[in-house]
Amino acid sequence: MSDLRFSDNQRPTRSDAIKNHALLLETARTLFDREGVESVTMSAIAREAGVGKGTLYRHFADKSAVCLALLDQEMRDLQERTLRRLRHHEDAYANLLWFMEQVVRFVMQNDALLCEASSHSAASILSHPAHIWWRNTIHGLLQHLHVSGDIDYLADALYVLLDVQTLRFQRYTLGYDIPRILDGMAEVVARLAR
């Protein structure tokens, strides 16, 4: 499994640009925590960081890109934990339940950032390469479970349950708490594994 990042900036960067990048992310995180992701504008981030808008836009095309950059390290941490788990635990059923729980917790912890990141794109956040590996992980674990039926479609069905919009709907519209969501997912996995 390769390292799939939310940020795509791969060119070498000058030290002052690296400092500005870090400052902008730190400033954005502070403003998002204080005022809410939806309320904060790109202008507010630049103003609070004490840089011009041009500097901000050289680093981030829009607020969606800022959100994806803030998610990048947490996504890499989730990938590393998953790879460690899969290397050291052979029980595909337990691994699938563990992975689904880890992703639910990641999404719920970062739901505002994920919603903002997907709001400026014609495509769902589900199609982002950093999330496609969730589907690929689910697919691989279903194969190890020797699940009968269309494994591609079944992987898609489980994957869509992890979408930020699905989880927000369950959590905030239907009022499900996280244990109920996790129990429901575990029941779906158990039925697939039979």
N, C-alpha and C positions, 0 to 999 in steps of 0.2 A: 504494500500500500504506500503510495507516494505521499509526500508532504504537500497537501493542498491548502493553499492559503487564501484568505479573503482578499489580501492585498496583492496586486500584480506588479508593483514597482520593483523591477529587477536591476536597473542600471546603477552604477556606482554613484554615490552621493557625497557632496562636500560636507565637511564637519559642521559648518554653520547651517546648512540645510537639514542635517540630521537633528541638530538642536532645535531648529524651528519646527520640524515635524513632531518631535517629542513634546515640545511646548504646546503646539496646537492640539494634539491628542489629549494632553493633560488638561488643558483649558476646556476642551469640549466635554470631557468626562465630568469635570467639576460643574459646568453649566447644565449638562444633562441631568446630573444627580440633583441639582438644586432647583431647576426650573421645569424639568421634563423635556424629553427629547423633542416632542412636537413643537414646543414653544420656542426653542432656540433656533436662531437664524445663523446663516453663515457670517453675516455682518457682525452679529453679536460675538461669535467665536473670535473673529479677527480683532475686534475692538478690545475684548477682554484679554487676549493674548498680547496686545500691543504691537500688532503687525498690520500691514496693509492688506487689503482684500486680495491684491495680486499675489502676495506671498501665500496666502491661504489657498487660493485657487491653483497655484503651481503644485501644491501638494495634494489637493483633493478637488475633484471636479464638482462635487456637490455634497450635501449633507449625508446622502446615502453612502458615499465613499468614506466619509469620516466614521460612520457607524460600522462599516465593514472593517476598517482599520482597527477600531477599538475591539472588535470581536476576534481579530486575528490570533492573538496569543492564547486566548481561551480555547479557540478551535484547535490550535496546535496541541495544547495540553490535553484536550479530549482525545485527539488522535493518538498521542503517545500513551495515555492510560489504556486506550483500547488495544493498541498493539501489544503492550505488556500483558494485558489480561488474556488476549488470544494466544500468546506464546506460552503462558504458564497454566492455563486452564483448558482442558480438552472437552469439557461438557458443553456442546453447542447449545443445548436448551438453556442452561444456566447463563451462558455467555449472551445469548439473545435477550433474555430478560434483563440482565445487567446492562447491556448496551442500550436497550430501549429506555430504561430508567435514567441512565446518564444523559441521554439526549433530551428527554423530557425536562430534566432539571436544568440543562444548559439553555434550552429554549425559554423556559419560564423565567429564569434568572435574567435573560437578555431579550425578553419579548419586545420591549419598546425599540431597542436598537434594530432587531430583526425586522420589525414592521416598517420602520423608517427605511431600512435598506431595501426592502422589497417594494416600497410605495413609489419609487421613482423609476421603476423598471417595468417594461411591458411583460417580462417573464417573471414567474414566481421565484422566490428565493430558493425553492426546491430545485430549480435548474442550475443554480450556482455550483461550480465544480467543488467548492468546499463542503457542500451539502450532499452532492451526488455520492460521495464516499459513504455516507450513511446508508443510502440505498444499496450500494455494493456490499457493504458489511452485512446488512440484513440478508441480502441474496445469498452470500457465501454461507452464512450460518444456516439458512433454510436448506441449502444443498447438503450441508453436513448432517442435518436432521432427517434427510431423505423424505422430505415432505412430498406428498403426492399432489398432482395437479400442475397448474401453470405457475411455476416458481417465479417467473418474471412478474406476473400479475400479482401474485401473493406478496412479493417483496414490495411492489408499488403500493399495495393496500396498507401494509404496515408503515411504509415510508410516509405516506400522506397523513397518517395519524400523528406524525411528529412535526408537521408543518405548524408554524407559529400561528397562522390564522385558525387552524383547527383547534389547537390547544387554547388559544384565547377565547374562542367560541365556547368551548367546554368549560373553561375556568370562569369566565366573566359573564357570559350570557346564560349558560345553564347552571352555573354555580357549583360545578364539581370541584372538590378539593383535589390536591395532587395525589393523595393516597387512592382516591376513587379512580382517577385517571390511570394510575399505575396498575391498580387491580384490574381494570377493564382491559388494558393492554395485555396483561398477563393471561387473562382469560382467552383473549383472541389467539395469543401465541399457543396456549395449551390446546385449543381446539385444532389449530393448524398442525400441531406436532403429533396428534393422535393417529 
